[in-house]
Every structure is written in structure tokens, then in C-alpha cells.
């Protein structure tokens, strides 16, 4: 049976450039490659979930600005169902400019994210649809809190992408089934990865983990804790690796699953994605491997 995942959060338009080396002050370079694609943590996770065979519903703000058509078309091509929370807004979608160093796979990103976005005050009349999981990226916190409450009442697992600390997380985190944070996730007064784990476990969250790039994933549950090594690769592009990790985690996650095994599966998908440019080429590679 096809799994359904709901992904709530940021929708951006990403312009991604691949360069031979990092840009220096006042330097001009001709890009090796360029890609224009829908982006954002929840968006990339939804696309990953769809690529791995699930039915992904993306809930966020897009609207009717001309640039939104590029995002909408890309989502349709990737098989993602869009639930636009403000379908009539004329505000342009957040635009991210990204430079990827082909030599190291490192990326530099500049974006306004959701800073200038209108904030929806209500959900569609149907609210949270039936689903196998809900992922929240923290960029629509008020709506995310409502969705998480609805998910809890429906016994739908709530998975939180803790890329960085955001105001309002203190209200949403206690509703989580699992939190996958990054090394940049620093709750007030908790500076290290292990302190973040301790903070999250103090909220009685059943499953928590912190990803640390190419270093081991730290995880903790009521039954066990430890560190998981990740595949060692030569990265081409690390853009969206965390988002792809979260989407792959949702695709593999079952309430009865062993947490560390699902984390391991997600790490394998994220590592595959890091070995090609942009946030889409890995999907084509995945399709070829399945043939």
C-alpha cells in the first residue's frame, strides 16, 4: 500500500549554481551548471518521499505570483500534491541563491526564507488529511502547531525537522513523535549536540537524533542511545542533504520500526543525493538502480 505523508512548511524557488571554487570578493565566475527548482526543507522532503514511492502532500504558502508557476510546475513533475494555504496571494515566493563548490560539495546559501511571507491564519476546512506521517520544518509555526495537535488526536506520527532553533518550537516539540535535528539546532541554553539531545528527551519525545554532516548521527530513545556512522563519500553537492534525509526517514518510518535502522536507511539516501549536483539528479540515479 502506498504511504501518504503530509509535509508542512517552507516553499522556495532555488537558483543553484555549480562553480569550480568558492567565490572571492569582487570575483566573477562562469558557472559549470545551473538549476532552477522548487526548494525549502519541507518541499525537498516531500519530493524525496514521492521519489521513494510515497504520496506526498505539501502544505505551505505559494500563491499566484508569476514565479510561483515555476515552483508549481516542478512540484507537479515530481509527483507532489500541493495544498496552498494562501492560494490568492500575489507576494513572490522566497528566492534562494545557492553556490555549490564542485571541488568540496560545500554550498553557500542566501535567502529571505519566510521572513517576508504572509502568514496563514487558518487551515483548509478539512484540516489535516489522513496520512501515515506529518513532517514539520518550523517555517509555519502557528499552522504547524495546529496540524501537530490534529495529528496527535488521529495517532499520526509527528516528525520534526530541527534544522535550526525557531521561535515557537517550544510549543510544537512536545507534540513530536520523532525529532531529527541538525548540529546547528541550539535550543536556548543548550549549545552542543549532546545537550540538544538531553533537552529534547526532557520533553518526553520518544525518538530524537542529531545529524552532524559526515560525522556519526547521535540518537536516543527510551530504550537505547548511541551513534551511527554514515556512508563516507566524496560529496559533489551537499545542498538539501538534511531535507532529503528527513524525506527518506518519513518514507521508511513505521511506528514499530527500529529507530536506528530507519536513520541508517535515511543516511544512505542522503549520501546518494550528495554525490550529484542539485536536489534532483539523485532521483534519476535511483530510478536507474531500480531498473
N, C-alpha and C positions, 0 to 999 in steps of 0.2 A: 504494500500500500504506500502511496506517495505521501511523504510527510509535508505538513504545512507549517511554515514559520512566519511570524509577524516581526518586522524589523522597524523600530520607531526611532526617528532621529534626523540627522542632517543629510540634505541632498545638495550637492555642489556640482559645478561644471569645472572639470580639471583640465588644464592645458599642461601637458607633460613634455619636457624637453630632455633628450639624452645628449650629454656632452662628453668630450674626451677627458676633461678635467674640471675641477671646481672653478667658478668664475672669480677673477680677481677684480679689485676696484677699477672702474672705468674700462674694463676689458669687454670686447665683443667676440663672440664665437658663433660659428655656424653649427647648428645642432646636427647630430648624427641621425636623429629620428625625432618625430613629434607625434603626439597622440592627444586627441580631444575626446574626453569621455565623462560620463556621469561618475561622481565620486562622493566622498563622505563616509564616515565609519559604518553607519547602518546600511548605507547604499551598497558599499563594497561587500559587506557581509551578506546582504540579500542576494547579490549577484553570485557570490560563491555558493550559497545554499542552493540556488537554482541550477548552477553548473554541476552540482553534485547530485542532482536528480530530485530536489525538493520543489515544492510550490511556495514561492516567496512573495509575501505581501509587504510592500514598503509603505510605511505611514510617515509622511513628512510634508513640508511646505514646498511647492514648486510654482504654481500659478501660470499666468498667461504671457509673461514677457517673451519676446522672440527667442532669447537664448534658452528658454525653458524647453522649446521644441527639440533642441539637440539632445537634452537630457532625456526627455520623454521617449524619443525615438531609440536612444541607446538602451533604455530600460526595457522597452518592448522587444528589441533584438535579443536581449539577454534573458527573456522569459520572466521578467519581474512584473508583478501586478502592482500598480501604483494606486495608493489611496491618498489623494491630495487633500490635505487638511485645510488649505485656503486656495481653492481652485480658481478664484477670480482675481487674486492679487496681481498687480502689474509690476511689482518690485522685481528687479533682476535676481536670478539665483546667485548665491555666493560663488565667486570665481576664484579658483586657486591656480597659482602659477608654480610649477614644480620643475626643478632642475635635478637630473639624476646623473651622477658621475659614473660613467661606464667602467672605469678602472676599479672602483671600490664598491659600487652598488649603493653608496650613500646618496641621500636625497636632501634637498633644501626646499622648504615649502613656505610660501607666503600666501595668506588668505585672511579674509574677514570672518570666515566661518559663519556662525549665525548672529553675529554682532548687530547687523542691520536688518535682520529678518523680522517680519511681522509675526507675532506670537498668537497661535490659535487659542481661543478660549474654551472651545467645546470640541467634542468628538463628533464624528458622523453619528446619526441616530442609532445605528446598530452597535456602536461602540466596538469593543474588541471582538473580532470574529473568532470562531472556533479554530484552534491551532494546536500544534504539538509543542510549540515553544514561543516565547516572546523575548526578543533581544532589544535592549535599550542602550543607546550610546550617550545619553546625558545632554543632548543638544536641544531637546524639547522637554524640559524637566517637569513642568506642570502637567502636560498631557501624559508624559511617561508615568508620573505618579498615579494618575487615574487608570491608565492601562495596566500597571502593575497590580493595583488593587483589584481590578476586574479579573486579571489572570489568576490571582491568588484564590479568589472566590470560585473560579472554574477549575482549579487544580492544574493550571497550565504553568509549566516551569518558567521562571523569570530569570533570564541570563543578562547580566550587566557587563558592558564593555567599559572598564575603568581606564580609559586612555590617559586621563588626567583628572585631577580633582575639580569638580564644578559645583557652584553654589546650588544647594537643594539636594545634593546626593545623600545628605544625612537623613532625608525623609524617604528616599527611594531604596537605599541599600538594605534596610531591614526587611523589605519585601522580596528580596532576591533568593532564588534557589542556588544560583552559582554566580560568582563574580570572577571575571578574568581581567586582571588589571595589568598595566604595563609598569616598567620600572620608574616611569615618570609620575605615577599615581601617588600623590603625597597628601593624605588627609592632614588637616591642621594638627601640628604637633607630632606627626609620625613621619620621619624623614627617610627611613630605609625600607627596603623590600620586606624584611622580616617584621619590622614594626607595622607596616601596612597589613601584612598577613594577620598579625595579632589583633589589630584594630578591627578588621573585617570579621574575624572569628568571634570577637567580643560582641558583635551584633547578632550572633546566633545564625549566621549564614551557613547553610550546610556544607557548601563546597567553595573554596576560594583558591585562586592561583595568581601568581605574578610572572609574566613573561619578561625575559631580560635579553632580548636580541638573540645572539648566538651563544649566550650563557644558559645554564640549566634553568628550567622552569621550576619555581618553588610552588608547592601546593600543600593544602591542608584540608582535611575533613575531620568529622568526629571520630572516625576510625583509624585514620593514618595520615601521615605527612611525610614529605620528602622532597627530592629534587630529581627532575627528569632531564637527561641530556637531550639535546636537539640535534638533528642532522647537521653535520659540518659540510658546508658547501662554499663554492666561490660565488658570492652574490653578484648578479647583474643589476638588480634594481630591488631595493627593499621597500619601495613605496607601497603602502597598503598592506604590508605583511601582517600587521596586527588585525586589521579588519578581516582579511582573508582567513586568518586563524579563527576568529570568532564565528564567521560563517560556517567554516568547516566543523567547528566544535558543535554548533547547533545541528548540523546535518547528521553528525554521529551520535548526538546525545539522546539517551533514554534515561528515564528516572532510575531504572535498575542497572544502568551501566556502571562499570568501574571508572571512577573519575580519571585516574591516571591513564587509563587506556584511551579514553576519549581525547585527553590532552595530547597524547602521543600521536594519534591519528591527525589531529588538527595541525600539529607541528610539521608533520610530513607534507601536508597540502601547502602550508605557508612556505616551506622550504622549496617546494617545486615552483611556487609562484615567484620566488626571489631569483630564480635562475633565468628569467626572461624579462624583457623590457615592458614596462607598463603594468596595468592591472587586468589585462585581458589575454595576452599571448599564452599564459599557462593553461588557460581553458582549452585552447586548441591542442596543446600538447597532451592534456589529459584525455581528450577525445581520441587522439591517435593511439594512445596507450591502451585504450579500451577496445580498439578495433581488432 
